[in-house]
Amino acid sequence: MDLAQLTGESWQLEPVEVVQLLSKIGGAGKPLKELGGVKAYRGILTGLNEAFLIDDACKRKLVAEHEGCKEVIKPYLRGSDLGRWNSDWAHLWMIVLPSEQ
């Protein structure tokens, strides 16, 4: 362990390679909170998940019946699908209708 990782502010107990990778990731691009211009607190709120969150079978059926559905059905990734370094998508979909502005 590099002693520089043990500062008065915080200790980073990860291997040096991991600390370097995290530093590289943190220095590249913009944080998500800056891209949207708002702070994320709760994620997407549908008001009625049973109506807007669908599985693969329902998506296939909707698209088979109405080809235009493809444009409003988007992949949906839950916080519980996220791991430390990867995601395990449960093949869920969200019906996203444009809001009036």
DSSP file (Angstrom, degrees, kcal/mol; ACC not computed):
  #  RESIDUE AA STRUCTURE BP1 BP2  ACC     N-H-->O    O-->H-N    N-H-->O    O-->H-N    TCO  KAPPA ALPHA  PHI   PSI    X-CA   Y-CA   Z-CA
    1    1 A M              0   0    0      0, 0.0     2,-0.5     0, 0.0    12,-0.1   0.000 360.0 360.0 360.0 136.6    0.0    0.0    0.0
    2    2 A D    >   -     0   0    0      1,-0.1     3,-2.1     2,-0.0     4,-0.2  -0.677 360.0-141.9 -78.4 125.4    1.2    3.5   -0.9
    3    3 A L  G >  S+     0   0    0     -2,-0.5     3,-1.6     1,-0.3    -1,-0.1   0.707  96.8  73.8 -63.4 -19.5    1.4    5.6    2.3
    4    4 A A  G 3  S+     0   0    0      1,-0.3    -1,-0.3     3,-0.0     3,-0.1   0.709  86.4  65.5 -65.5 -18.4    0.2    8.6    0.2
    5    5 A Q  G <  S+     0   0    0     -3,-2.1     7,-1.6     1,-0.2     2,-1.0   0.641  86.9  74.9 -76.4 -13.8   -3.2    6.9    0.3
    6    6 A L  B <   +A   11   0A   0     -3,-1.6     5,-0.2    -4,-0.2    -1,-0.2  -0.701  68.3 156.9-102.4  81.2   -3.4    7.4    4.1
    7    7 A T        -     0   0    0      3,-1.6    -2,-0.0    -2,-1.0    -3,-0.0  -0.459  57.0-107.7 -99.3 173.2   -4.1   11.1    4.5
    8    8 A G  S    S+     0   0    0      1,-0.2     3,-0.1    -2,-0.1    -1,-0.1   0.745 117.3  52.7 -70.3 -23.3   -5.7   13.0    7.3
    9    9 A E  S    S-     0   0    0      1,-0.3     2,-0.3     0, 0.0    -1,-0.2   0.945 125.3 -26.8 -78.2 -51.4   -8.9   13.5    5.2
   10   10 A S        -     0   0    0     -5,-0.1    -3,-1.6     2,-0.0     2,-0.5  -0.986  54.7-120.8-159.4 161.3   -9.6    9.9    4.3
   11   11 A W  B     -A    6   0A   0     -2,-0.3     2,-0.7    -5,-0.2    -5,-0.2  -0.924  13.5-156.4-110.4 135.8   -7.9    6.5    3.8
   12   12 A Q        +     0   0    0     -7,-1.6    -7,-0.1    -2,-0.5     7,-0.1  -0.931  11.6 180.0-109.9 108.8   -8.1    4.7    0.5
   13   13 A L        +     0   0    0     -2,-0.7    -1,-0.1   -12,-0.1     3,-0.1   0.223  44.7 111.2 -95.4  14.6   -7.5    1.0    1.2
   14   14 A E  S    S-     0   0    0      1,-0.1    -2,-0.1    -9,-0.1    -9,-0.0  -0.472  82.1 -86.9 -81.3 157.8   -7.9   -0.1   -2.4
   15   15 A P    >>  -     0   0    0      0, 0.0     4,-2.1     0, 0.0     3,-0.7  -0.302  42.8-108.2 -59.2 152.7   -4.9   -1.4   -4.3
   16   16 A V  H 3> S+     0   0    0      1,-0.3     4,-2.5     2,-0.2     5,-0.2   0.850 119.2  57.0 -53.7 -39.1   -2.9    1.3   -6.1
   17   17 A E  H 3> S+     0   0    0      1,-0.2     4,-2.1     2,-0.2    -1,-0.3   0.889 107.5  47.6 -61.9 -39.8   -4.2    0.2   -9.5
   18   18 A V  H <> S+     0   0    0     -3,-0.7     4,-2.8     2,-0.2     5,-0.2   0.912 111.1  50.6 -68.4 -42.9   -7.8    0.7   -8.4
   19   19 A V  H  X S+     0   0    0     -4,-2.1     4,-2.2     1,-0.2    -2,-0.2   0.909 111.4  48.9 -61.1 -42.3   -7.1    4.1   -6.9
   20   20 A Q  H  X S+     0   0    0     -4,-2.5     4,-2.2    -5,-0.2    -1,-0.2   0.908 111.8  48.7 -64.3 -41.8   -5.4    5.2  -10.1
   21   21 A L  H  X S+     0   0    0     -4,-2.1     4,-2.7     2,-0.2    -2,-0.2   0.926 111.5  49.0 -64.1 -45.1   -8.3    3.9  -12.2
   22   22 A L  H  X S+     0   0    0     -4,-2.8     4,-2.7     1,-0.2    -1,-0.2   0.885 111.1  50.5 -62.4 -38.1  -10.8    5.7  -10.0
   23   23 A S  H  X S+     0   0    0     -4,-2.2     4,-1.5    -5,-0.2    -1,-0.2   0.903 110.8  49.0 -64.9 -41.4   -8.8    8.9  -10.3
   24   24 A K  H  X S+     0   0    0     -4,-2.2     4,-0.7     2,-0.2    -2,-0.2   0.922 113.6  46.0 -64.1 -44.7   -8.7    8.6  -14.0
   25   25 A I  H >< S+     0   0    0     -4,-2.7     3,-0.9     1,-0.2    -2,-0.2   0.921 112.1  51.6 -64.0 -44.3  -12.5    8.0  -14.2
   26   26 A G  H 3< S+     0   0    0     -4,-2.7    -1,-0.2     1,-0.2    -2,-0.2   0.780 110.1  49.6 -64.7 -27.2  -13.1   10.9  -11.8
   27   27 A G  H 3< S+     0   0    0     -4,-1.5     2,-0.4    -5,-0.2    -1,-0.2   0.567  98.0  81.9 -89.0  -9.1  -11.0   13.3  -13.9
   28   28 A A  S << S-     0   0    0     -3,-0.9    -4,-0.0    -4,-0.7     0, 0.0  -0.772  94.3 -20.4-100.5 140.7  -12.6   12.4  -17.3
   29   29 A G  S    S-     0   0    0     -2,-0.4     0, 0.0     2,-0.0     0, 0.0  -0.117  92.4 -53.6  68.7-162.6  -15.9   13.9  -18.5
   30   30 A K        -     0   0    0      2,-0.0     5,-0.1     1,-0.0    -3,-0.0  -0.889  52.0-106.7-116.0 144.9  -18.6   15.5  -16.4
   31   31 A P    >>  -     0   0    0      0, 0.0     3,-1.4     0, 0.0     4,-1.3  -0.378  33.9-114.5 -64.5 150.6  -20.3   14.1  -13.3
   32   32 A L  H 3> S+     0   0    0      1,-0.3     4,-1.6     2,-0.2     3,-0.4   0.864 114.6  61.7 -54.7 -39.5  -24.0   13.1  -14.0
   33   33 A K  H 3> S+     0   0    0      1,-0.2     4,-0.7     2,-0.2     5,-0.3   0.786 105.0  48.6 -62.9 -25.4  -25.3   15.8  -11.7
   34   34 A E  H <4 S+     0   0    0     -3,-1.4    -1,-0.2     2,-0.2    -2,-0.2   0.792 104.8  58.8 -81.8 -29.1  -23.7   18.4  -14.0
   35   35 A L  H  < S+     0   0    0     -4,-1.3    -2,-0.2    -3,-0.4    -1,-0.1   0.892 114.1  34.9 -68.0 -39.5  -25.1   17.0  -17.2
   36   36 A G  H  < S-     0   0    0     -4,-1.6    -1,-0.2     2,-0.3    -2,-0.2   0.659  98.8-132.2 -89.6 -16.8  -28.7   17.3  -16.1
   37   37 A G  S  < S+     0   0    0     -4,-0.7     2,-0.3    -5,-0.3    -3,-0.1   0.568  77.8  83.0  76.2   7.0  -28.4   20.5  -14.2
   38   38 A V  S    S-     0   0    0     -5,-0.3     2,-0.4     0, 0.0    -2,-0.3  -0.928  83.5-105.1-136.8 161.8  -30.3   19.0  -11.2
   39   39 A K        -     0   0    0     -2,-0.3     2,-0.5    -3,-0.1    -6,-0.0  -0.730  32.7-130.1 -87.2 136.2  -29.5   16.8   -8.3
   40   40 A A        +     0   0    0     -2,-0.4    -7,-0.1     1,-0.2    -8,-0.0  -0.744  41.7 151.5 -87.3 128.0  -30.7   13.2   -8.5
   41   41 A Y  S    S+     0   0    0     -2,-0.5    -1,-0.2     2,-0.2     0, 0.0   0.717  72.8   6.2-118.9 -52.2  -32.6   12.0   -5.5
   42   42 A R  S    S-     0   0    0      1,-0.4     2,-0.2     3,-0.0    -2,-0.1   0.432  86.2-132.8-122.0  -1.5  -35.1    9.3   -6.3
   43   43 A G        -     0   0    0      2,-0.1     2,-0.4    35,-0.0    -1,-0.4  -0.507  64.0  -9.7  80.4-153.5  -34.7    8.4   -9.9
   44   44 A I        -     0   0    0     -2,-0.2     2,-0.6     2,-0.0     0, 0.0  -0.676  59.6-162.0 -86.7 130.8  -37.6    8.1  -12.2
   45   45 A L        +     0   0    0     -2,-0.4    -2,-0.1     1,-0.1    -3,-0.0  -0.960  11.5 177.6-113.3 118.1  -41.1    8.3  -10.7
   46   46 A T        -     0   0    0     -2,-0.6    -1,-0.1     1,-0.0    -2,-0.0   0.771  33.2-135.7 -89.7 -27.6  -43.9    6.9  -12.9
   47   47 A G  S    S+     0   0    0      4,-0.0     2,-0.1     5,-0.0    -1,-0.0   0.111  95.9  37.1  89.2 -23.0  -46.8    7.3  -10.6
   48   48 A L    >>  -     0   0    0      1,-0.1     3,-1.9     2,-0.0     4,-1.3  -0.481  63.8-178.6-160.7  80.7  -48.0    3.8  -11.6
   49   49 A N  H 3> S+     0   0    0      1,-0.3     4,-2.8     2,-0.2     3,-0.1   0.833  81.8  65.1 -53.0 -36.6  -45.2    1.3  -12.2
   50   50 A E  H 34 S+     0   0    0      1,-0.2    -1,-0.3     2,-0.2    -2,-0.0   0.783 108.4  40.8 -60.2 -26.1  -47.6   -1.4  -13.1
   51   51 A A  H <4 S+     0   0    0     -3,-1.9    -1,-0.2     1,-0.1    -2,-0.2   0.782 124.5  32.6 -91.0 -30.0  -48.6    0.6  -16.2
   52   52 A F  H  < S+     0   0    0     -4,-1.3    43,-2.7    -3,-0.1     2,-0.5   0.645 103.1  72.7-108.5 -17.1  -45.2    1.9  -17.3
   53   53 A L  E  <  +B   94   0B   0     -4,-2.8     2,-0.3    -5,-0.2    41,-0.2  -0.895  61.7 170.5-104.2 124.5  -42.7   -0.9  -16.4
   54   54 A I  E     -B   93   0B   0     39,-2.9    39,-3.1    -2,-0.5     2,-0.1  -0.871  26.5-125.4-131.5 160.8  -42.9   -4.0  -18.6
   55   55 A D  E  >  -B   92   0B   0     -2,-0.3     4,-2.3    37,-0.2     5,-0.2  -0.391  41.5 -90.4 -96.2 179.2  -40.9   -7.1  -19.2
   56   56 A D  H  > S+     0   0    0     35,-0.6     4,-2.8     1,-0.2     5,-0.2   0.885 123.7  53.6 -57.7 -42.9  -39.5   -8.5  -22.4
   57   57 A A  H  > S+     0   0    0      1,-0.2     4,-2.1     2,-0.2    -1,-0.2   0.917 110.6  45.8 -62.9 -43.4  -42.6  -10.6  -23.2
   58   58 A C  H  > S+     0   0    0      2,-0.2     4,-2.6     1,-0.2    -1,-0.2   0.899 112.3  51.8 -66.6 -40.0  -44.9   -7.5  -22.9
   59   59 A K  H  X S+     0   0    0     -4,-2.3     4,-2.7     1,-0.2     5,-0.3   0.944 110.0  48.6 -60.7 -47.8  -42.5   -5.4  -25.0
   60   60 A R  H  X S+     0   0    0     -4,-2.8     4,-2.3     1,-0.2    -1,-0.2   0.908 112.5  48.9 -59.5 -42.3  -42.4   -8.0  -27.8
   61   61 A K  H  X S+     0   0    0     -4,-2.1     4,-2.0    -5,-0.2    -1,-0.2   0.930 112.1  47.6 -64.2 -46.1  -46.2   -8.2  -27.8
   62   62 A L  H  X S+     0   0    0     -4,-2.6     4,-2.4     1,-0.2     7,-0.3   0.917 114.1  46.3 -62.0 -44.0  -46.7   -4.4  -27.9
   63   63 A V  H  < S+     0   0    0     -4,-2.7    -1,-0.2     1,-0.2    -2,-0.2   0.870 110.9  53.2 -68.1 -36.3  -44.2   -4.0  -30.7
   64   64 A A  H  < S+     0   0    0     -4,-2.3     3,-0.3    -5,-0.3    -1,-0.2   0.884 116.1  39.7 -64.8 -37.5  -45.7   -6.9  -32.7
   65   65 A E  H  < S+     0   0    0     -4,-2.0     2,-0.3     1,-0.3    -2,-0.2   0.816 133.4  19.8 -80.7 -31.7  -49.1   -5.3  -32.4
   66   66 A H    ><  -     0   0    0     -4,-2.4     3,-2.2    -5,-0.2    -1,-0.3  -0.835  62.7-164.1-143.9  99.2  -48.0   -1.7  -33.0
   67   67 A E  G >  S+     0   0    0     -2,-0.3     3,-1.6     1,-0.3     4,-0.2   0.801  87.6  67.8 -54.5 -32.9  -44.6   -1.1  -34.6
   68   68 A G  G >  S+     0   0    0      1,-0.3     3,-1.3     2,-0.2     4,-0.4   0.642  78.6  81.0 -65.2 -14.6  -44.5    2.5  -33.4
   69   69 A C  G X> S+     0   0    0     -3,-2.2     3,-1.5    -7,-0.3     4,-1.0   0.773  73.7  77.0 -62.7 -25.1  -44.2    1.4  -29.8
   70   70 A K  G <4 S+     0   0    0     -3,-1.6     3,-0.5     1,-0.3    -1,-0.3   0.847  88.7  57.9 -53.6 -34.4  -40.5    0.9  -30.3
   71   71 A E  G <4 S+     0   0    0     -3,-1.3    -1,-0.3     1,-0.2    -2,-0.2   0.734 111.9  37.7 -73.0 -22.1  -40.0    4.7  -30.1
   72   72 A V  T <4 S+     0   0    0     -3,-1.5    24,-3.7    -4,-0.4     2,-0.6   0.415  96.7  87.5-110.4   1.0  -41.6    5.0  -26.6
   73   73 A I  E  <  +C   95   0B   0     -4,-1.0    22,-0.2    -3,-0.5    -1,-0.0  -0.905  56.8 177.6-105.3 119.4  -40.2    1.8  -25.0
   74   74 A K  E     -C   94   0B   0     20,-2.8    20,-3.1    -2,-0.6    -3,-0.0  -0.870  36.6 -94.1-121.1 149.5  -36.8    2.3  -23.4
   75   75 A P  E     -C   93   0B   0      0, 0.0     2,-0.5     0, 0.0    18,-0.2  -0.337  39.4-149.3 -59.9 144.4  -34.5   -0.1  -21.4
   76   76 A Y  E     -C   92   0B   0     16,-2.3    16,-0.6     2,-0.0     2,-0.5  -0.974  12.9-172.3-125.1 119.6  -35.0    0.3  -17.7
   77   77 A L        -     0   0    0     -2,-0.5     2,-0.2    12,-0.1    12,-0.1  -0.956  12.0-152.4-115.0 120.8  -32.1   -0.3  -15.2
   78   78 A R    >   -     0   0    0     -2,-0.5     3,-1.6     1,-0.1     4,-0.3  -0.502  27.3-114.8 -87.8 158.1  -33.0   -0.3  -11.5
   79   79 A G  G >  S+     0   0    0      1,-0.3     3,-1.5     2,-0.2    -1,-0.1   0.853 117.9  60.1 -57.8 -34.4  -30.6    0.6   -8.8
   80   80 A S  G 3  S+     0   0    0      1,-0.3    -1,-0.3     7,-0.0    -3,-0.0   0.634  96.5  62.1 -71.1 -11.9  -30.8   -3.0   -7.6
   81   81 A D  G <  S+     0   0    0     -3,-1.6     7,-3.1     6,-0.1     2,-0.4   0.545  87.9  93.9 -85.8  -8.0  -29.4   -4.0  -11.0
   82   82 A L  B <   -D   87   0C   0     -3,-1.5     5,-0.2    -4,-0.3     2,-0.2  -0.711  52.0-176.6 -94.5 133.6  -26.2   -2.1  -10.4
   83   83 A G        -     0   0    0      3,-3.4    -2,-0.0    -2,-0.4    -1,-0.0  -0.441  46.0 -87.2-108.1-171.5  -23.1   -3.7   -8.9
   84   84 A R  S    S+     0   0    0      1,-0.2     3,-0.1    -2,-0.2    -2,-0.0   0.917 121.1   6.8 -67.1 -43.3  -19.8   -2.1   -8.1
   85   85 A W  S    S+     0   0    0      1,-0.0     2,-0.3    -3,-0.0    -1,-0.2   0.369 131.9  22.0-121.8   2.0  -18.2   -2.4  -11.5
   86   86 A N        -     0   0    0      2,-0.0    -3,-3.4    -5,-0.0     2,-0.3  -0.899  66.5-117.8-154.6-179.8  -21.0   -3.7  -13.7
   87   87 A S  B     -D   82   0C   0     -2,-0.3     2,-0.4    -5,-0.2    -5,-0.2  -0.946   5.2-152.2-129.5 154.7  -24.7   -4.0  -14.1
   88   88 A D        -     0   0    0     -7,-3.1     2,-0.1    -2,-0.3    -6,-0.0  -0.758  23.9-153.2-125.6  82.1  -27.0   -7.1  -14.3
   89   89 A W        -     0   0    0     -2,-0.4   -12,-0.1     1,-0.1    -2,-0.0  -0.331   9.0-153.5 -63.7 131.1  -29.9   -5.8  -16.4
   90   90 A A        -     0   0    0    -14,-0.3    -1,-0.1    -2,-0.1   -13,-0.1   0.241  43.3-110.1 -89.5  12.1  -33.2   -7.7  -15.6
   91   91 A H        +     0   0    0      1,-0.2   -35,-0.6   -36,-0.1     2,-0.3   0.915  66.3 152.6  57.6  47.2  -34.5   -7.0  -19.2
   92   92 A L  E     -BC  55  76B   0    -16,-0.6   -16,-2.3   -37,-0.2     2,-0.3  -0.743  27.4-156.9-102.8 156.5  -37.1   -4.6  -18.0
   93   93 A W  E     -BC  54  75B   0    -39,-3.1   -39,-2.9    -2,-0.3     2,-0.4  -0.935   6.0-145.5-133.9 153.0  -38.5   -1.8  -20.1
   94   94 A M  E     -BC  53  74B   0    -20,-3.1   -20,-2.8    -2,-0.3     2,-0.8  -0.971  15.4-134.0-121.5 135.7  -40.2    1.5  -19.4
   95   95 A I  E     - C   0  73B   0    -43,-2.7     2,-0.7    -2,-0.4   -22,-0.2  -0.802  28.1-165.9 -84.6 115.5  -42.9    3.2  -21.5
   96   96 A V        -     0   0    0    -24,-3.7    -2,-0.0    -2,-0.8     3,-0.0  -0.900   4.2-168.8-111.7 108.6  -41.7    6.8  -21.8
   97   97 A L        -     0   0    0     -2,-0.7   -25,-0.0     1,-0.1     2,-0.0  -0.797  30.9-107.0 -96.6 136.7  -44.2    9.2  -23.1
   98   98 A P        -     0   0    0      0, 0.0     2,-0.3     0, 0.0    -1,-0.1  -0.346  33.7-132.1 -62.0 137.7  -43.1   12.7  -24.0
   99   99 A S        -     0   0    0      1,-0.1     2,-0.3    -2,-0.0    -3,-0.0  -0.631  19.7-111.7 -89.9 151.8  -44.1   15.3  -21.5
  100  100 A E              0   0    0     -2,-0.3    -1,-0.1     1,-0.1     0, 0.0  -0.628 360.0 360.0 -81.3 136.9  -45.8   18.6  -22.7
  101  101 A Q              0   0    0     -2,-0.3    -1,-0.1     0, 0.0    -2,-0.0   0.357 360.0 360.0-131.3 360.0  -43.6   21.6  -22.1
